[in-house]
Amino acid sequence: MESLLNEVKASAQAVSNDDSKATFVLREVVSERHERPAAPAAVDLAPVQGSSIAQLSISDHSHALQILQTKPEIDILLTTLRWLISTTGQHDLNLNLPGPTQAKIIYVLIETILPTHWHALNVSGRNAFTECLTSIAGLKALVLSLRRLLTQRTKPGASDLLILDLLEVLEMITQPNDIFSKLWSGLCALLPDRVRFNLTWKEVVNFFGSHVLDDAQGEAVVKLGTNALRGINLTRSASWYASSILRLASTTGKPEGADSVAAASQLFVKSFSPGHAQRDCVLHIARHCVVERNYDILTSILAAMQRPDKRRCSEVLLQCLSTSRRTSEFDASDAYNQEVAGIAGLLLVLTTGDEVFRQELAKIILDVQFTPKSSFSVRQAALLALVNTRINEVSTLLTKAISLFGDQLFIDQGLISRQEAIAHVVLVSSGLIHRAQPALASTAVRSGGFMQAISNRLATSSARARWLGMIVSTAISHLIDKPEAQMSFGTSDMATSEAKQWLGLTRVDDRIGDYEDALWVIDTALKPQRVARHIEQRSFTSELPVINGKQSFGPPRPPQLLQTEVEGDRITELIDGSSDVNDDFKPYTKPDSDPEDSDEDATLVNRDKAKPPVYIRTLMAMLRDTEKAESFQLAIKHAAPLIRRKTGFGKEISDHAEELARLLSGLQDPFDTNDFDDLRLQALIALVLSNATIMAPWLAQQAFAKDYSIAQRSIILTAVGLSGRELAGYKHEDDLNRNFDDATFPSKQLPQSMRAFYDSARSSRLLDIASQHVERDMIQPMALAAADQTTSHLDAVKVRKFSSRADVQRTKRKPAANELAKVFNTAFFQPLLVSFHQEIGALGDASTYFSTPMLLATFLKTLAILLHASGPATLSLTQVTSDFWEMLLHLRMRATGDIMIMEAVLFSFLTLLQVNENHQDLAQNNPKQLMETKEWAELVFERTGGGTLIEGEGEEARIRTLCAGVLTKASEIIAAYQKVLLGSWSGM
């Protein structure tokens, strides 16, 4: 080793003497490797005249490894690094390839050179160092070393500096968008060994596609904190991922047998994984092609995929394009038509040259599991693209859609959202085919399958399913039949605005968009999410002078001169005992004190006082005011009363309802307003009650939008639930206009700002209180009935007081009309249920509702208390019961893992059984669901405690109480149905 050191030092004599200072600085860094220098010296590592590779005389890679192990000086290190990355044919060592020698060199670079030399290197030296580690082996070794240090770290110490250095090296290597092309070009030397090349490239794909860098940075943030990372960011966006893939696919100078497009296709497929952060990568690649007006790269990447990957690509593309319009509604506006045209233009290019992609796209349109996840505009655009490529395939698709639409099992058991999606496909495809080839459309719809489908629809008991059959039959009849033979049902539900929209689906715009339309659609889908803006609160306490206990907003007052001696003549008041002279004088009453004029300083008087809002536009302007606390607090305090006063008078509320609801849903409190969440909740409730048929569905969809936090979603769900109860007549039970400041115990409370922070879940507790009232109303009669049965032997001593019929009729209160029962299914239940299925279908376990048990429990309780408030008179109660029951049974496994979800599911089961008073129909239509519910409730009852008594007041006692209620109600329903069956059998 000493001879090697002498040889190295002798070879480095050619370096100029100017580098002696750099060597001295490096030795200081080596001696104090665990302490960051106050100001690291910048060392110039530019090649010095006379210090070439030949002068160092590095013979082979073993020689270079020995030099690195001796912790060489800066100039020697630079020469060695350049020798390692040289590609001039001076050596056969390639650090990009896996091997034992490469592994040793990488280990020495990370464990020996990085801790001692990194801070002494300038930009060129760091680039040479990172170039040696730009390989899959180097990246994995860096991540492995980083994880080892993070695992061993227990408290702040010397290892923190090395962790930050490793993160910085990883960022420098992976930040450029040519990292994929560099790694691929380096591995091309393995091409004679095709198997080895494919396995190594697969490691690259898995490394960048499995969130390794994100996990490493997340663990570093947990250990060190966000501020300690010095702005280092290893998270790679979808745009970076797309640009790197495009850079790889367009790589030139490929060796024989290399296919960069196929390699890029593997990385592209990895972005389709559920929950992957780069799922929008397909939109960024499509945007690049649209801007360049050339789809060759995208089509070539798709051509290199296998059939299952093309299926996943089409699903992800349609889901990403559906995010801009999540609603299940459609219209004939210019924006909607432009969206359809732009998506159709993009899909037409992809389906024209790829038959497999076209076939998979046709299958997706009829997939009942995927179709509800896509928007109306996306399905319409996909059908439009297919019609313009292969119209015969669309005719086959229409026949299959009609067969599925009329399937009896699908009608009875399928979700309404899926049935609506298939009906949409039938109407749009029949209209498109009829405009292209009328004879082909007539052949498809005049078959026996279509007539059987309509017959099955009209014979079903579900009102919504029957209505869809009426819509489809009427629309197609108007399309192909003569005017005198056209079908018309003449019912009121066929004359609504919704029915007219559905009937117009056969005459949709069939324009194929150009590049501008496609670019507009992609930019709309890629629009960044709205992030709640954090408003810094201004503090004037330490900046402005305080006079008489109040802050002064004017210039500082000069000090007042105290007068200690009386100047001039003295005035003495003479008082005599007689008061006769003053008897005729009546003194004026003392004027009321004006708080504005109480200050001695005139600069402190505020004459510009905020006034309560009178108009809705003024209210919205005051709510957006983040400068004046008085204006904001006055607006949020008077929001609910103003909305209620304006309801029913003019169009002021209807014109600004959606804008005001969006403002209230995402409103932040910059001034620590008292009872801010309650005031905002009251305003949302008043807004829903102003027009429940429009605002309730809109607000239900906002509860599943990505723009809102968990607390904001809880408030939205609470507003939907409590507004529905008030619509049903439960106004006083859920009255929020209470005095929240009258509590005097405990005497020591948190400050108002901290109390508001820790009391952010109050809105969800309001919903819990309502659910507890409902639970008490349902369980108390059953408990009393059970008590009567156990004390039946005391009937002789029971006394009952009878009242006259006149007294009963006089004191009996007439129930108010239940307005919720009329609109519950269409305005509350279906929008919430459809949005929930779209959320779960698109995100799966990554959904916020599955990762946050409190939010899922709030959602279930909202549906349950709305159903209870709607009552047995609910329109389409059979369909509501079937859909709600199906969802609750699917959530049983989720409920076993969290007691909040279990309580919500049991409460929903109990509400469902309580509302359905017709026990015979309930047991006859849902026998399987009834038995599964009863068996699951028995299992939960047994697991949550022993014995048959319910004792205590904890969570387990509450769960057992709900289980007992479900079991009692289910047993009553089963017993009633058995009596009916036995009576029918005995009558035979």
ABEGO torsion letter per residue (X at the ends): XAAAAAAAAAAAAABBAAAAAAAAAAAAAAABAABBBABBBBBBABBBBGBBAAAAGBABAAAAAAAAAAGBBAAAAAAAAAAAABAAGABABBAABBEAAAAAAAAAAAAAAAAAAAAABBAAAAAAAAAAABBAAAAAAAAAAAAAAAAABABBBAAAAAAAAAAAAAAAAAABAAAAAAAAAAAAAAAABAAAAAAAAAAAAAAAAAGAAAAAAAAAAAAAEAAAAGGBBABBBAAAAAAAAAAAAABBGBBBGBBAAAAAAAAAAAAABBGBAAAAAAAAAAAAAAAAGBAAAAAAAAAABBAAAAAAAAAAAAAAAAAABABABBBABAAAAAAAAAAAAAAAAAAAABAAAAAAAAAAAABAAAAAABBAAAAAAAAAAAAAABAAAAAAAAAAAAAAAABAAAAAABBAAAAAAAAAAAAAAAAAAAAABAAAAAAAAABAAAAAAAAAAAABABAAAAAAAAAAAAAAAAAABBAAABBBAGBAAAABAAAAAAAAAAABBABBBBAAAAAAAAAAAABBBBBBBBBBBBBAAAABBBBGGBBBABBBBBBBBBBABBBEBBBBBBBBABAAAAAABBBBBBBBBBAAAABABAAABBABBBBBBABAAAAAAAAABAABAAAAAAAAAAAAAAAAAABGBEAAAAAAAAAAAAAAAABBBAAGBBGAAAAAAAAAAAAAAABAAAAAAAAAAAAABAABBAAAAAAAAAAAAAAAAAAAGBAAAABABBBAAABAOBABBBBAAAAAAAAAAAAAAAAAAAAAAAAAAAAAAAAAAAAAAAAAAAAAABBBBBBBAAAAAAABBBBBBBAAAAAAAAAAAAAAAAAAAAAAAAAEAABAAAABAAAAAAAAAAAAAAAAAAEAABBGAAAAAAAAAAAAAAAAAAAAABAAAAAAAAAAAAAAAAABABAAAAAAABAAAAAAAAAAAAAAAAAAEBEABBBEABAAAAAAAAAAAAAAAAAAAAAAAAAAAAAAAAAX
